[in-house]
Amino acid sequence: MKSKYADKFAAGAAEYLEPGEEVRAALIAQARGRSQRITAAGTSFAVSELGARKQQRSIAAADEAGLVIDNPMALVLTSQRLLTFKISTPILGRGGQIKALLGGLPLDAVDSLEVKRAGLGRKITITIAGTAVDLEAAAGADELAAAFDGGRTAT
């Protein structure tokens, strides 16, 4: 399912794109474990702690790989780069405007991008220089993977 934020993020990212660069996919993503930590807070300390540990591992891996992430953020795949953006808080389809570019990596620096079903959402694993960075998303992850794979076969 396409993210309802895809068009909004594509428009918001336009000022950060290089000449000839175009947005192929965009969605809201965050460090793996954040949803588990937030939903379990106040109800199950153990489950919340497991989510917090997953989130810490995800953030540490992103730091090691040179991918700047935020919780939540816009993850944008272009024809040339994988970009992350700070966004305003998305609530029921409102908000979620791009505020600032966090960072970006050229596509040839990304070894792989895989998406797997995880409960009601999707787990996104981006491997950069051998380091796996786990993120989570709801809508748009399958389109991100298809755009990444399509970009690889087109070049």
N, C-alpha and C positions, 0 to 999 in steps of 0.2 A: 504494500500500500504506500503510495506517495505521501510524503510529509506535507501537511498543509502549510508548512513554513518554507518549503522549497523555493517558491517564487519570491517570497519576501526576502529570503537570504540571498538569492541570486541578485536581486535588485540592490540590496544593501552592500554586497561585496563588490559591486561594479567599480567603485572608486579605487579599490585596492588591486585591481587586475592589471596585468601588463598588456601592452598592445597585442592584439590577436588572441589573447587568452579568453576562454569562455567557460562558464559554469556548466558542469555536466550533472551534478547531483549535490543536494544540500539537505541537511537535517539537523535536529537537535540531538546531541550526544552528551555523555558524561562518563566519568570514571566508573568502571565496573564495580558494583557493590553499593553505590550510592543509594539507589532505590531501595535496596534491601535494608540498609541502615536507617533510612528515613521512615519507611513504612513500619518497621519493627520497633522504632523508638517508643518507649513508654509502655510497650506490651511484652516484649521479650528481650531482655538484656543480652542473652546469648546470641540470638539471631541478629540483633543490631550490631553486636561486636563482630560477628562473622562478616557482615556487610562492610563494616568499617575497615577490617583487615584487607578485604578484597580491594576496597577503594584505595587504601594506602599502597598496596602492591601495584595497582594500576598507575597511580601518580608517580611512584618511584620508577617504574618502567618507562613512562613517558619522558620523565626527566633524563633518564639514561639514554634514551633514543633521540633526544633533542626535539621532541614534540611538545609544544606548550599547550596544556589543556586547562579547562575551567569547568565548573559544575553549576549549571549546565552551560553548554556552549553551542555555537553553530560549527558544524563540521562540513566543509565545502570542498568538493572535488572539482578541479578545473581541468582544462585540457593540458595544463603544464604542472600544476602543483596540488598538494593537499594542504588546505588552509584551516586554521582554527580562529574563531572570533568570540570575543566577549559579547554577550547579549543581555538585554533586559529580561527580567523574569517572565517566562511565558506562562500565562494562566488562561486556560480554556480558549485557546486560539487568539488571545490578545497578548500584546507585549511581544517579546522575542525579537526586538529590533537589534540589528548589529550596532554595537557601540564602538568596538576597536578591534583591530587585527592583533591576535595573540602571537601567531607565528605561522610559518609555512615551510614545507619541504618540497623539493622538486620530486616529481613522480618517479624518476629513476632512482631515488633514494629509498623508495618504498618497495621492500621485497615482495610483500603480499598483503592482501586485504581480504579477510574471510568473514562471512556472516553465518551465524548459527542461531536457530530458535532457542530462546531462553525464557520459559514461561510464556507470558503474554508479549514479551518484547524480543529484542534481538541482541546477541552478543557480537560485537565487532572486534576482531583481532587484526591489528595492523602491525606487521612485522617490519622493523626498520633496522638495518644493519645487524640482523640476527636477534634483535630484542623485540619480544612480543608485547604489545600494548593492548590491554583489554578495555574496551569501552562498552557502553550499553546505550540502546536507543529503542524507540518504539517504531514509529513509521519512518519509512525512507531508507532503511538499512539495506534492503534487498536491491533497491534501485542504485544505491551507492556501489555495491559490489558489482552489479552488472555494468555500470558506467566505468568502473576501474578495469574490469576484465575487457570491456570493449575498447578502452583506450590502449590497453596493452597489445591487443591483436591488431589494432589499426596502425600502430607504429612499427 
